[in-house]
Amino acid sequence: MNTVLDTTLHYKNVFLKMIQNKKDEDTNDK
């Protein structure tokens, strides 16, 4: 169970970082 939870949290963090990076790129383009 812990391994599954850790993996889920890991991908959640990666996903959030990708979203933040996309927002930063959109801001820089303007």
KESETOR-17005 format. One record per residue: residue number from 1; residue in three letters; x, y, z of N, C-alpha, C, CB in turn. Coordinates in pm, 1 decimal. Glycine has a CB too. Example, Ala and Ser with C-alpha at 12.3 -4.5 7.8 and 13.67 -1.06 7.14 Angstrom:
<sites>
+-----+------+----------+----------+----------+----------+----------+----------+----------+----------+----------+----------+----------+----------+
| seq | type |       nx |       ny |       nz |      cax |      cay |      caz |       cx |       cy |       cz |      cbx |      cby |      cbz |
+-----+------+----------+----------+----------+----------+----------+----------+----------+----------+----------+----------+----------+----------+
|   1 |  ALA |   1319.0 |   -569.0 |    780.0 |   1230.0 |   -450.0 |    780.0 |   1320.0 |   -330.0 |    780.0 |   1130.8 |   -447.3 |    904.6 |
|   2 |  SER |   1285.0 |   -225.0 |    708.0 |   1367.0 |   -106.0 |    714.0 |   1290.0 |      3.0 |    787.0 |   1408.4 |    -59.8 |    572.5 |
+-----+------+----------+----------+----------+----------+----------+----------+----------+----------+----------+----------+----------+----------+
</sites>
This chain:
<sites>
+-----+------+----------+----------+----------+----------+----------+----------+----------+----------+----------+----------+----------+----------+
| seq | type |       nx |       ny |       nz |      cax |      cay |      caz |       cx |       cy |       cz |      cbx |      cby |      cbz |
+-----+------+----------+----------+----------+----------+----------+----------+----------+----------+----------+----------+----------+----------+
|   1 |  MET |     84.1 |   -121.3 |      0.0 |      0.0 |      0.0 |      0.0 |     87.3 |    125.8 |      0.0 |    -95.0 |      0.8 |    123.4 |
|   2 |  ASN |    190.5 |    126.8 |     82.0 |    276.1 |    244.8 |     88.9 |    341.4 |    274.4 |    -45.3 |    382.9 |    226.3 |    195.5 |
|   3 |  THR |    383.8 |    169.1 |   -113.8 |    449.2 |    190.2 |   -243.0 |    352.4 |    255.2 |   -341.5 |    501.9 |     56.7 |   -299.9 |
|   4 |  VAL |    229.7 |    207.6 |   -343.2 |    129.2 |    263.6 |   -434.3 |    102.3 |    409.7 |   -397.2 |     -2.9 |    180.5 |   -429.4 |
|   5 |  LEU |     90.0 |    436.6 |   -268.7 |     62.3 |    573.1 |   -224.2 |    178.4 |    665.1 |   -260.4 |     36.5 |    576.5 |    -72.1 |
|   6 |  ASP |    300.5 |    619.3 |   -234.9 |    418.0 |    700.7 |   -267.5 |    423.6 |    730.0 |   -416.8 |    547.0 |    629.9 |   -222.6 |
|   7 |  THR |    392.9 |    629.9 |   -496.9 |    396.8 |    649.1 |   -642.5 |    291.4 |    750.4 |   -685.3 |    374.7 |    514.8 |   -716.2 |
|   8 |  THR |    172.6 |    740.2 |   -626.7 |     65.3 |    834.2 |   -660.5 |    105.8 |    976.3 |   -624.0 |    -65.5 |    795.8 |   -588.5 |
|   9 |  LEU |    162.2 |    992.9 |   -505.1 |    204.9 |   1126.4 |   -462.0 |    316.0 |   1178.6 |   -552.3 |    252.5 |   1123.5 |   -315.1 |
|  10 |  HIS |    406.0 |   1090.3 |   -592.0 |    516.6 |   1131.0 |   -679.2 |    463.5 |   1185.9 |   -811.2 |    611.5 |   1012.4 |   -705.4 |
|  11 |  TYR |    374.5 |   1111.0 |   -875.2 |    321.0 |   1155.8 |  -1004.4 |    234.5 |   1280.0 |   -987.1 |    239.4 |   1043.5 |  -1071.0 |
|  12 |  LYS |    167.7 |   1291.9 |   -872.6 |     87.8 |   1412.4 |   -846.1 |    179.9 |   1533.9 |   -841.0 |      7.7 |   1398.6 |   -712.4 |
|  13 |  ASN |    293.4 |   1520.5 |   -773.4 |    388.9 |   1631.0 |   -764.8 |    444.6 |   1664.7 |   -901.7 |    502.8 |   1596.6 |   -668.7 |
|  14 |  VAL |    476.4 |   1562.8 |   -980.2 |    529.9 |   1585.4 |  -1115.1 |    426.4 |   1658.5 |  -1199.8 |    570.0 |   1450.9 |  -1182.4 |
|  15 |  PHE |    301.9 |   1615.6 |  -1188.6 |    193.3 |   1677.5 |  -1265.4 |    177.4 |   1825.1 |  -1227.5 |     60.6 |   1601.7 |  -1241.8 |
|  16 |  LEU |    181.3 |   1852.4 |  -1096.3 |    167.3 |   1990.8 |  -1050.6 |    283.6 |   2075.6 |  -1100.2 |    159.2 |   1996.7 |   -897.0 |
|  17 |  LYS |    404.2 |   2019.4 |  -1101.5 |    521.1 |   2093.5 |  -1150.6 |    505.2 |   2124.2 |  -1298.7 |    651.2 |   2013.6 |  -1126.1 |
|  18 |  MET |    453.7 |   2028.9 |  -1374.6 |    433.8 |   2050.7 |  -1518.3 |    334.4 |   2164.7 |  -1540.4 |    383.5 |   1920.8 |  -1587.4 |
|  19 |  ILE |    226.9 |   2165.8 |  -1460.9 |    126.3 |   2272.2 |  -1474.1 |    190.6 |   2407.2 |  -1442.0 |      4.0 |   2245.7 |  -1380.0 |
|  20 |  GLN |    268.7 |   2412.3 |  -1334.2 |    332.6 |   2538.1 |  -1295.2 |    428.2 |   2585.1 |  -1404.3 |    407.8 |   2521.7 |  -1161.4 |
|  21 |  ASN |    502.7 |   2492.7 |  -1462.9 |    596.0 |   2529.1 |  -1569.7 |    520.3 |   2582.3 |  -1690.3 |    682.4 |   2408.3 |  -1610.2 |
|  22 |  LYS |    408.0 |   2520.9 |  -1721.8 |    327.1 |   2566.7 |  -1835.8 |    277.4 |   2709.3 |  -1810.8 |    206.6 |   2470.8 |  -1860.3 |
|  23 |  LYS |    233.0 |   2736.1 |  -1689.2 |    186.1 |   2871.0 |  -1655.6 |    300.2 |   2970.6 |  -1670.9 |    129.3 |   2875.7 |  -1511.2 |
|  24 |  ASP |    418.3 |   2934.2 |  -1624.9 |    533.9 |   3023.5 |  -1635.4 |    565.9 |   3051.2 |  -1781.6 |    656.6 |   2962.6 |  -1564.4 |
|  25 |  GLU |    558.3 |   2949.9 |  -1865.2 |    588.2 |   2967.6 |  -2007.6 |    486.0 |   3061.0 |  -2071.3 |    589.5 |   2831.2 |  -2080.8 |
|  26 |  ASP |    359.8 |   3043.4 |  -2036.6 |    254.0 |   3128.5 |  -2093.0 |    277.2 |   3274.1 |  -2052.0 |    113.2 |   3080.4 |  -2045.9 |
|  27 |  THR |    320.0 |   3295.0 |  -1928.0 |    344.6 |   3431.2 |  -1879.7 |    463.8 |   3492.0 |  -1953.0 |    369.5 |   3431.6 |  -1726.8 |
|  28 |  ASN |    567.3 |   3414.7 |  -1975.2 |    686.8 |   3465.2 |  -2043.0 |    656.8 |   3500.1 |  -2188.2 |    799.9 |   3362.2 |  -2036.1 |
|  29 |  ASP |    568.7 |   3423.6 |  -2251.1 |    534.6 |   3450.7 |  -2391.2 |    469.9 |   3588.7 |  -2403.7 |    439.6 |   3341.2 |  -2446.8 |
|  30 |  LYS |    396.6 |   3630.0 |  -2301.5 |    327.6 |   3760.6 |  -2305.9 |    422.1 |   3867.1 |  -2253.3 |    194.6 |   3758.4 |  -2222.1 |
+-----+------+----------+----------+----------+----------+----------+----------+----------+----------+----------+----------+----------+----------+
</sites>
